[in-house]
Amino acid sequence: MKKSYRLEDLDCANCAAKMERAVAGVAGVNRVTISFMAQKMVLDAADERFEAILDEAEACIKRVDANCRVIRK
């Protein structure tokens, strides 16, 4: 499953790169891109565990930048 999420308060391109590397290491993630310019994350992950993977991805993002939020819709 592939979904796109807006990121709020993503401060810099370096943080986005760190977040992308961290989320890519989560089990079940097929591909992830995090764009500082677009302030968004595109996550492609296993369908059966998608919500759990998204939770783990959000935790990775918070470890890099505690103020950054994933806007879920």
N, C-alpha and C positions, 0 to 999 in steps of 0.2 A: 504494500500500500504506500502511496506517495501523497504527502500532504504538505501544504505550505502554511507557515505561521509567522505572524508579525512579531518582531522583537521590540520591546520598549526599553529605552535608556541604554542601548548598546553604545558604548563610549568611543571605541576606536577600532581600526582595522586589525591591529595586532591582537586585541581581545577576541575579535571575531575568528581569526585564524586559530588561536588557542582553543576556543570553544569548538570549532569544527574538528580539530584533531581529537579532542576529548570525546565528543559525541561519536565520532567514527569508531572509537574503540569499544563502544557499548555493544554487547552481544545482541545480534539480531538486526543491527543496522546494515543495510545494503549500501546506502550512499547518503551523504549529508552535505549540504552546502549552506554556509552562513555568509550573508552579504551585509557588510557594514553600510555600504551606500544605500541599499534597498531596505535595510533594517528588517531583514527576514531570514527565516530558516526554511529550507526545503528538506524534508526528511522522508527517505524511502526505507521502509523497514518491514519486517515480517508481519503479515496480517494478523496472525493469531495472538501476537503479544504486543500489538501496536501501542496500546495505552500504557502498558508497563514500560516499554522502551521509551515512550515520550516522557514519562515520569523520570526515568534515569537520565535522559538527555537534558531535561530541565535542571536536575541536580548538578550535572556537569557544568552547565552554563552558570549556575549560581556560584559554583566554586571558583570560576574565573572572574566573574563580576557579580557581586551580591545584589547590585541594584538592577540588573537586567532581568526583564520578565518576558516569558513566552505568553503571548495572547492567544488563548484557545477559544475557538468558536465552533 
